[in-house]
Amino acid sequence: QFFPERTNSTVLVKILVKALMQLPGTDFTLCTYLVPQRFQLEEPIANLSTLAKHAECMQFKEFWEVASKCRYLWESIPGFEESIRNFALHAINLTFSQIRKQKLGEILALGGSDLDTLVKEHCSSSGWQLVGDVINLGNDLKKQLGKKKGSEMLKFTQFGPLLGL
């Protein structure tokens, strides 16, 4: 900022909340570089920084615990919790091939009919399969690794010149 003394903390918090909604993008980190130092340790911005740290480290249980104490920060901004849940689902799809429904509920801070609805939606749109209490996410790593294109396969004879054979 060119004039840190003229910073409006209310607008700053809204900007940071919107930036946090863009995870896995780096918008939040970039915005915090522009926050004047005197604001960085104040409660709303410190809470948002803590939330960002938990989300980026995939500590979603801790994220939702802190988030429950500072909902007032994003009450006027629609879609915050949904965007964080979408980020969590993105991380889950990259990390797991299957997950227990209870664990998914903990990560997303959802339960009951809300969790059931989300699982049903993803079963129809993303190829998830619910088998008992386990959700198969349809991203089996073995299948992905098994798919090799002809141009990606190397023969041992191609390594000969590199190995001095």
NUGU-661663 format. One record per residue (C-alpha): residue in one letter; x, z, y. Coordinates in nm, 4 decimals, padded with zeros to 6 digits, always signed. Each point is the difference from the previous one (the first is absolute). Example, Ala and Ser with C-alpha at 12.3 -4.5 7.8 and 13.67 -1.06 7.14 Angstrom:
<guvexs>
GUVEX  rest        px        pz        py
GUVEX     A  +01.2300  +00.7800  -00.4500
GUVEX     S  +00.1370  -00.0660  +00.3440
</guvexs>
This chain:
<guvexs>
GUVEX  rest        px        pz        py
GUVEX     Q  +00.0000  +00.0000  +00.0000
GUVEX     F  +00.1186  -00.0763  +00.3487
GUVEX     F  -00.1842  +00.2933  +00.1608
GUVEX     P  -00.0159  +00.2897  -00.2491
GUVEX     E  -00.1439  +00.2339  +00.2631
GUVEX     R  -00.3122  -00.2193  +00.0204
GUVEX     T  -00.0717  +00.0047  -00.3768
GUVEX     N  -00.3625  +00.0635  -00.0897
GUVEX     S  +00.0095  +00.2095  -00.3196
GUVEX     T  -00.3584  -00.0907  -00.0995
GUVEX     V  +00.0785  -00.3710  +00.0045
GUVEX     L  +00.3312  +00.0649  -00.1728
GUVEX     V  -00.1735  +00.1799  -00.2887
GUVEX     K  -00.2487  -00.2859  -00.0417
GUVEX     I  +00.2832  -00.2537  -00.0081
GUVEX     L  +00.1859  +00.2012  -00.2635
GUVEX     V  -00.3136  +00.0411  -00.2131
GUVEX     K  -00.0601  -00.3756  +00.0132
GUVEX     A  +00.3651  -00.0589  -00.0902
GUVEX     L  -00.0282  +00.2404  -00.2947
GUVEX     M  -00.2954  -00.2031  -00.1240
GUVEX     Q  +00.2331  -00.3004  -00.0390
GUVEX     L  +00.2018  +00.1480  -00.2881
GUVEX     P  +00.1974  -00.1334  -00.1857
GUVEX     G  +00.1029  -00.1694  +00.3222
GUVEX     T  +00.2571  +00.1635  +00.2248
GUVEX     D  -00.2257  +00.0187  +00.3058
GUVEX     F  -00.0087  +00.3810  +00.0056
GUVEX     T  +00.3773  +00.0341  -00.0153
GUVEX     L  +00.0462  -00.2579  +00.2736
GUVEX     C  -00.2558  +00.1726  +00.2228
GUVEX     T  +00.1631  +00.3406  -00.0433
GUVEX     Y  +00.3227  -00.1413  +00.1415
GUVEX     L  -00.1863  -00.0515  +00.3274
GUVEX     V  -00.1470  +00.3518  +00.0129
GUVEX     P  +00.1674  +00.2184  +00.2624
GUVEX     Q  +00.1887  +00.2882  -00.1565
GUVEX     R  -00.2098  +00.2692  +00.1685
GUVEX     F  -00.3081  -00.1288  -00.1884
GUVEX     Q  +00.1610  -00.0317  -00.3410
GUVEX     L  -00.0143  +00.3717  -00.0803
GUVEX     E  -00.3463  +00.0612  +00.1420
GUVEX     E  -00.2776  +00.0631  -00.2492
GUVEX     P  -00.1945  -00.3244  -00.0214
GUVEX     I  +00.3062  -00.2213  -00.0235
GUVEX     A  +00.1870  +00.2383  -00.2289
GUVEX     N  -00.3044  -00.0001  -00.2324
GUVEX     L  -00.0105  -00.3788  -00.0016
GUVEX     S  +00.3723  -00.0124  -00.0773
GUVEX     T  -00.0552  +00.2381  -00.2911
GUVEX     L  -00.2867  -00.2137  -00.1258
GUVEX     A  +00.2144  -00.3123  +00.0237
GUVEX     K  +00.2827  +00.1684  -00.1893
GUVEX     H  -00.2326  +00.1062  -00.2822
GUVEX     A  -00.1618  -00.3446  -00.0217
GUVEX     E  +00.3309  -00.1881  +00.0034
GUVEX     C  +00.1394  +00.2315  -00.2706
GUVEX     M  -00.3169  -00.0524  -00.2072
GUVEX     Q  -00.0878  +00.3706  +00.0222
GUVEX     F  -00.3700  -00.0666  +00.0368
GUVEX     K  -00.1195  +00.3425  -00.1140
GUVEX     E  +00.2026  +00.1603  +00.2804
GUVEX     F  -00.1149  -00.2733  +00.2378
GUVEX     W  -00.3674  +00.0814  -00.0554
GUVEX     E  +00.0672  +00.3751  +00.0329
GUVEX     V  +00.1559  -00.0479  +00.3441
GUVEX     A  -00.2595  -00.2636  +00.0919
GUVEX     S  -00.2862  +00.2388  -00.0693
GUVEX     K  +00.1328  +00.2280  +00.2761
GUVEX     C  +00.0259  -00.2690  +00.2677
GUVEX     R  -00.2950  -00.2340  -00.0467
GUVEX     Y  -00.0695  +00.0223  +00.3717
GUVEX     L  +00.2909  -00.2370  +00.0598
GUVEX     W  -00.1773  -00.3022  -00.1480
GUVEX     E  -00.3686  +00.0850  +00.0236
GUVEX     S  -00.0457  -00.2627  +00.2709
GUVEX     I  +00.1953  -00.2641  -00.1952
GUVEX     P  -00.2024  -00.1583  -00.2814
GUVEX     G  +00.1613  -00.0861  -00.3324
GUVEX     F  +00.2946  +00.2411  +00.0039
GUVEX     E  -00.0624  +00.1634  -00.3363
GUVEX     E  -00.0932  -00.3335  -00.1556
GUVEX     S  +00.3248  -00.1607  +00.1153
GUVEX     I  +00.2064  +00.2907  -00.1378
GUVEX     R  -00.1869  -00.0263  -00.3306
GUVEX     N  +00.0708  -00.3753  -00.0061
GUVEX     F  +00.3689  +00.0765  +00.0522
GUVEX     A  -00.0142  +00.2569  -00.2824
GUVEX     L  -00.1699  -00.2556  -00.2264
GUVEX     H  +00.2723  -00.2507  +00.0887
GUVEX     A  +00.2651  +00.2554  -00.1002
GUVEX     I  -00.1874  +00.0873  -00.3203
GUVEX     N  -00.0213  -00.3666  -00.0999
GUVEX     L  +00.3733  -00.0397  +00.0527
GUVEX     T  +00.0850  +00.3182  -00.1889
GUVEX     F  -00.2400  +00.0366  -00.2907
GUVEX     S  -00.1461  -00.2251  -00.2665
GUVEX     Q  -00.2535  +00.2677  -00.0862
GUVEX     I  -00.1104  +00.3278  +00.1555
GUVEX     R  -00.2418  +00.2773  -00.0852
GUVEX     K  -00.3155  -00.0028  +00.2066
GUVEX     Q  +00.0550  +00.3648  +00.1001
GUVEX     K  +00.3516  -00.0774  +00.1281
GUVEX     L  -00.1328  -00.2979  +00.1961
GUVEX     G  -00.2574  +00.2322  +00.1567
GUVEX     E  +00.2738  +00.2460  +00.1011
GUVEX     I  +00.2110  -00.2733  +00.1571
GUVEX     L  -00.2937  -00.1461  +00.1926
GUVEX     A  -00.1681  +00.3351  +00.0773
GUVEX     L  -00.3200  -00.1297  -00.1558
GUVEX     G  -00.2263  +00.1381  -00.2655
GUVEX     G  -00.3388  -00.0349  -00.1561
GUVEX     S  -00.2103  -00.3002  +00.0923
GUVEX     D  +00.2468  -00.1184  +00.2695
GUVEX     L  +00.2771  -00.0317  -00.2591
GUVEX     D  -00.2368  -00.1612  -00.2519
GUVEX     T  -00.1074  -00.2577  +00.2585
GUVEX     L  +00.3602  -00.0838  +00.0907
GUVEX     V  +00.0978  -00.0396  -00.3657
GUVEX     K  -00.3012  -00.2254  -00.0690
GUVEX     E  +00.0829  -00.2161  +00.3029
GUVEX     H  +00.3606  -00.0430  -00.1134
GUVEX     C  -00.1069  -00.0674  -00.3587
GUVEX     S  -00.2014  -00.2952  +00.1220
GUVEX     S  +00.2374  -00.1252  +00.2717
GUVEX     S  +00.3529  +00.0911  -00.1117
GUVEX     G  -00.0178  -00.0199  -00.3761
GUVEX     W  +00.0124  +00.3734  -00.0664
GUVEX     Q  -00.1359  +00.1215  -00.3323
GUVEX     L  -00.1356  +00.3500  -00.0548
GUVEX     V  +00.0656  +00.1226  -00.3544
GUVEX     G  -00.1240  +00.3568  -00.0349
GUVEX     D  +00.1635  +00.1869  +00.2870
GUVEX     V  +00.2955  -00.2403  +00.0263
GUVEX     I  +00.0000  -00.2948  +00.2385
GUVEX     N  +00.2044  -00.3043  -00.1039
GUVEX     L  +00.1055  -00.1613  +00.3244
GUVEX     G  +00.0526  -00.3499  -00.1368
GUVEX     N  +00.3571  -00.0278  +00.1235
GUVEX     D  +00.1839  +00.0437  -00.3296
GUVEX     L  +00.3704  -00.0279  +00.0733
GUVEX     K  +00.0764  -00.1358  -00.3463
GUVEX     K  -00.2298  -00.2950  +00.0631
GUVEX     Q  +00.1604  -00.0666  +00.3372
GUVEX     L  +00.3519  +00.0183  -00.1415
GUVEX     G  -00.0972  -00.2186  -00.2954
GUVEX     K  -00.0979  -00.2874  +00.2269
GUVEX     K  +00.3129  -00.2014  +00.0568
GUVEX     K  +00.0095  -00.3336  +00.1643
GUVEX     G  +00.2327  -00.2624  -00.1362
GUVEX     S  +00.2088  -00.0058  +00.3168
GUVEX     E  +00.0564  +00.3775  -00.0156
GUVEX     M  +00.1414  +00.0047  -00.3521
GUVEX     L  +00.3768  -00.0163  -00.0310
GUVEX     K  +00.1914  -00.0962  -00.3086
GUVEX     F  +00.3095  +00.1801  -00.1179
GUVEX     T  +00.2084  -00.3138  +00.0428
GUVEX     Q  -00.0719  +00.0073  +00.3738
GUVEX     F  +00.1895  +00.3307  +00.0230
GUVEX     G  +00.3096  -00.1380  -00.1732
GUVEX     P  +00.1786  -00.1222  +00.3154
GUVEX     L  -00.0717  +00.3293  +00.1741
GUVEX     L  +00.1380  +00.2029  -00.2878
GUVEX     G  +00.3009  -00.2228  -00.0533
GUVEX     L  -00.1155  -00.1173  -00.3435
</guvexs>
